[in-house]
Amino acid sequence: MSAGPNEFDLIARYFTRPAPPGFLGVGDDCALLKHAPGYELATSTDLLIEGRHFFSDIDPKALGHKALAVNISDLAAMGAQPLACLLSLSLPDVDENWLRAFADGFYELAERTQCPLLGGDTTRSVAGVVINVTVLGQVKSGQALLRSGAKVGDDIWVSGTLGAADIALRLLQGRLPANNDLLKTIRHVLEWPEPPWAFAQSLVGVAHAALDISDGLMQDLGHILKASACGAELDYTALPLHPALQGLDAQLLQEAALAGGDVYQLCFTASPDQSARIQDLADQAQCRVARIGQIVAEPGLRVRGAGGALIELPAAGFDHFS
């Protein structure tokens, strides 16, 4: 009986593709890459665990895409240009069809974002799939978009739409009555996130502060408010809810929009005199943006509905240990 593929066979078969000129990729103990003079290196890493971050029956091609997308989103939050990435996989067994589809999803986004895979590791897990991706990017020295840069009087913006990923997750978990038509419409938002990485780079020198929305708008905006020692007032009627969610219960929509995670879009602040430029940059990048509120001096986050009435805030967004 012949032995199955070993670790090195799998790497060679599914995760060894030519590196761009000037890069040293898979095959040595370290990857080598260059970044331009006058730029800082930006790096981030995320861990995805089967049963915690993704369902066991997810399309492996979608999972490959999302594993990289959530990290590209972190680079976007800093206004950084992707340079390269590393991938580590821990697998309970070898399913070559699964690996082929996963690799295709990963590489397709890597090529589109110009973030080549240069190395990583492959091991056997005791149970379940574990995925770790590290991304590297570059941003002009001293110009990275930080959480601490918001200024009183800034407009608050978000890209993309809100709420759909949270509702899709609730439907898949059975926490809402079955609605196959709605799930079919919005499931891709959860499983195929598209962070606005190109638009984000154009915000360097325009926006004051930024982050990506991964754990919910309310919780993530709170990180900007804490780091910048300020507060915020949001206009709930300005939030860009996904159009497929129209007609859902109002309270459910508030929770999904304000506290729902897995968005992987930008929340950023900028001076009001930059609004026309921001809209123009968004149009050039074919990225939807919306002004949703303002940074204020008084600490805390307040959300106002129609007529200016304060909305009672839902519980905070996702936390692994809450």
C-alpha positions as CSV (number, residue, x, y, z in Angstrom):
1,M,0.0,0.0,0.0
2,S,1.5,3.3,-1.1
3,A,1.9,6.1,1.4
4,G,-0.2,9.3,1.0
5,P,1.4,12.7,0.3
6,N,3.6,14.1,3.0
7,E,3.9,17.6,4.3
8,F,6.4,18.6,1.6
9,D,4.4,17.0,-1.2
10,L,1.3,19.1,-0.1
11,I,3.3,22.3,0.0
12,A,4.8,21.7,-3.4
13,R,1.5,20.6,-5.0
14,Y,-0.8,23.3,-3.7
15,F,1.2,26.2,-2.2
16,T,4.2,26.7,-4.4
17,R,3.6,29.2,-7.2
18,P,6.3,31.5,-8.6
19,A,7.1,34.5,-6.5
20,P,7.3,38.0,-8.1
21,P,10.7,39.3,-9.3
22,G,12.7,40.5,-6.4
23,F,11.0,38.1,-3.9
24,L,12.2,34.8,-2.5
25,G,9.3,32.5,-1.8
26,V,8.7,28.9,-0.7
27,G,11.7,26.7,-0.6
28,D,14.2,28.3,1.9
29,D,14.0,28.8,5.6
30,C,12.9,32.4,5.3
31,A,11.1,34.4,2.6
32,L,12.8,37.5,1.3
33,L,11.1,40.7,0.2
34,K,11.9,44.3,-0.3
35,H,10.0,47.4,0.6
36,A,10.5,50.9,-0.7
37,P,12.7,53.5,1.0
38,G,10.7,56.0,3.0
39,Y,8.1,53.4,3.8
40,E,7.3,51.5,7.0
41,L,6.5,47.8,7.2
42,A,2.9,47.0,8.3
43,T,2.1,43.5,9.5
44,S,-0.8,41.7,10.9
45,T,-1.9,38.1,11.7
46,D,-5.2,36.3,12.2
47,L,-6.1,32.8,13.4
48,L,-9.2,31.0,12.0
49,I,-10.4,27.9,13.8
50,E,-12.9,25.4,12.5
51,G,-16.1,25.6,14.5
52,R,-15.2,29.0,16.0
53,H,-14.6,31.1,12.9
54,F,-16.1,29.0,10.2
55,F,-18.5,26.1,9.7
56,S,-17.1,22.7,8.8
57,D,-19.2,22.6,5.6
58,I,-18.0,25.9,4.2
59,D,-17.0,25.9,0.6
60,P,-13.2,25.5,0.9
61,K,-12.6,28.0,-2.0
62,A,-14.6,30.6,0.0
63,L,-12.6,29.8,3.1
64,G,-9.3,30.3,1.2
65,H,-10.5,33.7,0.1
66,K,-11.7,34.7,3.5
67,A,-8.6,33.5,5.3
68,L,-6.6,36.1,3.3
69,A,-9.4,38.7,3.1
70,V,-9.6,39.3,6.9
71,N,-5.9,40.0,6.9
72,I,-6.0,42.3,3.8
73,S,-8.7,44.1,5.8
74,D,-6.2,44.9,8.5
75,L,-3.7,46.3,6.0
76,A,-6.6,48.4,4.6
77,A,-7.3,49.8,8.0
78,M,-3.8,51.3,8.1
79,G,-3.9,52.5,4.5
80,A,-1.1,50.0,3.7
81,Q,-0.3,48.5,0.3
82,P,-0.1,44.7,0.5
83,L,3.3,43.2,-0.1
84,A,3.2,39.5,0.7
85,C,1.7,36.9,3.0
86,L,2.5,33.7,4.9
87,L,0.1,30.8,5.4
88,S,0.2,28.1,8.1
89,L,-2.3,25.3,8.0
90,S,-3.0,22.6,10.5
91,L,-5.2,19.8,9.1
92,P,-6.7,16.6,10.8
93,D,-6.3,14.7,7.5
94,V,-5.5,15.2,3.8
95,D,-8.3,15.9,1.5
96,E,-6.7,16.9,-1.8
97,N,-10.0,18.2,-3.4
98,W,-10.4,20.5,-0.3
99,L,-6.8,21.7,-0.5
100,R,-7.1,22.4,-4.2
101,A,-10.2,24.5,-3.8
102,F,-8.8,26.3,-0.7
103,A,-5.6,27.1,-2.5
104,D,-7.5,28.4,-5.5
105,G,-9.6,30.8,-3.4
106,F,-6.5,32.0,-1.5
107,Y,-4.4,32.6,-4.6
108,E,-7.1,34.3,-6.5
109,L,-7.4,37.0,-3.9
110,A,-3.6,37.1,-3.4
111,E,-3.1,37.8,-7.1
112,R,-5.9,40.4,-7.2
113,T,-4.5,42.3,-4.2
114,Q,-0.8,41.8,-5.3
115,C,-0.1,40.1,-2.0
116,P,1.9,36.9,-3.1
117,L,2.2,33.9,-0.8
118,L,5.8,33.5,0.1
119,G,5.9,30.7,2.7
120,G,4.4,29.3,5.9
121,D,3.9,25.9,7.5
122,T,1.8,22.8,7.3
123,T,1.1,20.4,10.2
124,R,-1.3,17.8,11.3
125,S,-3.9,18.8,13.9
126,V,-5.6,16.7,16.6
127,A,-9.0,17.9,15.5
128,G,-10.3,20.4,13.1
129,V,-8.7,22.8,10.6
130,V,-6.7,25.7,12.0
131,I,-5.5,28.5,9.6
132,N,-3.1,31.3,10.4
133,V,-2.3,34.0,7.9
134,T,0.3,36.8,8.3
135,V,0.3,39.7,5.9
136,L,3.0,42.3,5.3
137,G,2.4,45.7,3.7
138,Q,4.0,49.1,3.4
139,V,2.8,52.6,4.1
140,K,4.6,55.9,3.8
141,S,6.6,56.6,6.9
142,G,4.6,58.5,9.5
143,Q,1.4,58.4,7.4
144,A,-0.3,55.2,8.5
145,L,-3.9,55.6,9.5
146,L,-4.1,55.0,13.2
147,R,-6.9,54.6,15.7
148,S,-5.5,57.6,17.7
149,G,-5.8,60.2,15.0
150,A,-9.5,61.2,15.3
151,K,-10.2,64.9,15.9
152,V,-13.2,66.7,17.4
153,G,-15.4,67.8,14.5
154,D,-14.3,65.0,12.2
155,D,-17.0,63.3,10.1
156,I,-17.3,59.6,10.7
157,W,-17.5,57.4,7.5
158,V,-18.0,53.7,6.7
159,S,-17.5,51.9,3.5
160,G,-19.7,49.1,2.1
161,T,-22.9,48.0,3.9
162,L,-23.7,46.8,7.4
163,G,-25.8,44.0,8.9
164,A,-25.8,41.3,6.2
165,A,-23.0,39.2,7.5
166,D,-24.5,39.1,11.0
167,I,-28.0,38.1,9.7
168,A,-26.4,35.4,7.5
169,L,-24.6,34.0,10.5
170,R,-27.7,34.0,12.6
171,L,-29.6,32.2,9.8
172,L,-26.9,29.6,9.5
173,Q,-26.8,29.1,13.2
174,G,-30.6,28.6,13.4
175,R,-30.9,31.7,15.6
176,L,-33.5,33.1,13.2
177,P,-36.5,31.4,11.5
178,A,-35.4,29.8,8.2
179,N,-35.4,32.2,5.3
180,N,-33.7,30.4,2.4
181,D,-34.2,33.3,-0.1
182,L,-32.6,35.8,2.2
183,L,-29.8,33.5,3.1
184,K,-29.1,32.8,-0.6
185,T,-28.9,36.6,-1.2
186,I,-26.6,37.6,1.7
187,R,-24.5,34.5,2.5
188,H,-21.7,35.6,0.1
189,V,-21.3,38.8,2.3
190,L,-20.3,36.5,5.2
191,E,-18.2,34.0,3.3
192,W,-16.6,36.2,0.6
193,P,-15.8,39.5,2.3
194,E,-14.3,42.2,0.0
195,P,-12.3,44.7,2.1
196,P,-11.7,48.0,0.2
197,W,-8.0,47.7,0.1
198,A,-7.4,49.9,-3.0
199,F,-9.7,52.7,-1.7
200,A,-8.0,52.5,1.7
201,Q,-4.6,53.4,0.3
202,S,-6.0,56.5,-1.3
203,L,-7.1,57.7,2.2
204,V,-3.6,58.2,3.4
205,G,-3.1,61.9,4.0
206,V,-6.9,62.4,3.7
207,A,-8.4,60.6,6.7
208,H,-7.3,61.1,10.3
209,A,-8.1,57.7,11.9
210,A,-9.3,54.4,10.6
211,L,-9.9,50.7,11.5
212,D,-11.7,47.8,10.0
213,I,-15.0,46.6,11.2
214,S,-14.6,43.0,12.3
215,D,-16.3,42.8,15.7
216,G,-19.2,45.3,15.0
217,L,-19.4,49.0,14.3
218,M,-20.2,50.0,17.8
219,Q,-17.3,48.1,19.4
220,D,-14.7,48.9,16.8
221,L,-15.6,52.6,16.6
222,G,-15.2,52.5,20.4
223,H,-11.5,51.6,19.9
224,I,-11.0,54.8,17.9
225,L,-12.8,56.8,20.6
226,K,-10.7,55.4,23.3
227,A,-7.4,55.8,21.5
228,S,-8.3,59.4,20.4
229,A,-9.8,60.4,23.8
230,C,-13.1,61.6,22.3
231,G,-16.7,60.7,21.7
232,A,-19.1,60.2,18.8
233,E,-22.6,60.8,17.7
234,L,-24.1,58.7,15.0
235,D,-27.1,59.1,12.8
236,Y,-28.8,55.7,12.6
237,T,-30.8,56.7,9.6
238,A,-27.5,57.3,7.7
239,L,-26.1,53.8,8.3
240,P,-25.8,51.9,5.0
241,L,-27.8,48.8,5.7
242,H,-27.6,46.1,3.1
243,P,-30.7,46.5,0.9
244,A,-31.7,42.8,1.2
245,L,-32.4,43.4,4.9
246,Q,-35.4,45.7,4.2
247,G,-38.5,44.5,6.0
248,L,-36.7,42.7,8.9
249,D,-37.7,43.5,12.5
250,A,-36.4,47.0,13.5
251,Q,-34.7,45.8,16.7
252,L,-33.0,43.0,14.9
253,L,-31.7,45.4,12.2
254,Q,-30.3,47.8,14.9
255,E,-28.4,44.9,16.5
256,A,-27.1,43.7,13.2
257,A,-26.0,47.1,12.0
258,L,-24.5,48.4,15.3
259,A,-23.1,45.2,16.8
260,G,-22.8,42.7,14.0
261,G,-19.3,41.5,13.0
262,D,-17.6,39.9,10.0
263,V,-18.1,43.2,8.0
264,Y,-14.4,43.8,7.0
265,Q,-15.1,47.3,5.8
266,L,-13.6,50.6,6.9
267,C,-14.7,53.0,9.6
268,F,-12.7,56.2,9.3
269,T,-12.8,59.8,10.3
270,A,-11.8,62.9,8.4
271,S,-12.3,66.7,8.4
272,P,-15.6,67.8,6.9
273,D,-13.7,69.8,4.2
274,Q,-12.5,66.5,2.8
275,S,-16.0,65.1,2.1
276,A,-16.0,65.9,-1.6
277,R,-12.6,64.4,-2.1
278,I,-13.5,61.3,-0.2
279,Q,-16.6,60.7,-2.3
280,D,-14.5,61.3,-5.4
281,L,-11.9,58.7,-4.3
282,A,-14.6,56.3,-3.4
283,D,-16.2,56.7,-6.9
284,Q,-12.8,56.1,-8.5
285,A,-12.4,52.9,-6.5
286,Q,-16.0,51.9,-7.1
287,C,-16.5,51.7,-3.3
288,R,-19.6,52.7,-1.5
289,V,-19.1,55.1,1.4
290,A,-21.5,56.9,3.8
291,R,-21.1,59.7,6.4
292,I,-22.7,58.4,9.5
293,G,-21.9,60.8,12.3
294,Q,-19.4,63.1,13.9
295,I,-16.6,63.0,16.4
296,V,-17.4,65.1,19.5
297,A,-15.5,66.1,22.7
298,E,-17.9,64.5,25.1
299,P,-16.8,60.9,25.8
300,G,-19.0,57.9,24.8
301,L,-21.0,56.8,21.8
302,R,-24.5,58.0,21.2
303,V,-26.7,56.9,18.3
304,R,-29.7,59.0,17.3
305,G,-32.7,57.8,15.3
306,A,-35.3,59.7,13.3
307,G,-36.1,63.0,14.9
308,G,-32.9,63.0,16.9
309,A,-34.1,60.6,19.7
310,L,-31.4,58.6,21.4
311,I,-31.4,54.8,20.5
312,E,-30.7,52.3,23.3
313,L,-27.5,50.6,22.3
314,P,-27.4,46.8,21.9
315,A,-24.9,44.7,23.7
316,A,-21.3,45.2,22.5
317,G,-19.9,43.2,19.5
318,F,-18.0,40.0,19.4
319,D,-15.4,39.1,22.0
320,H,-13.8,35.7,22.2
321,F,-13.8,35.6,26.0
322,S,-17.0,37.5,26.9
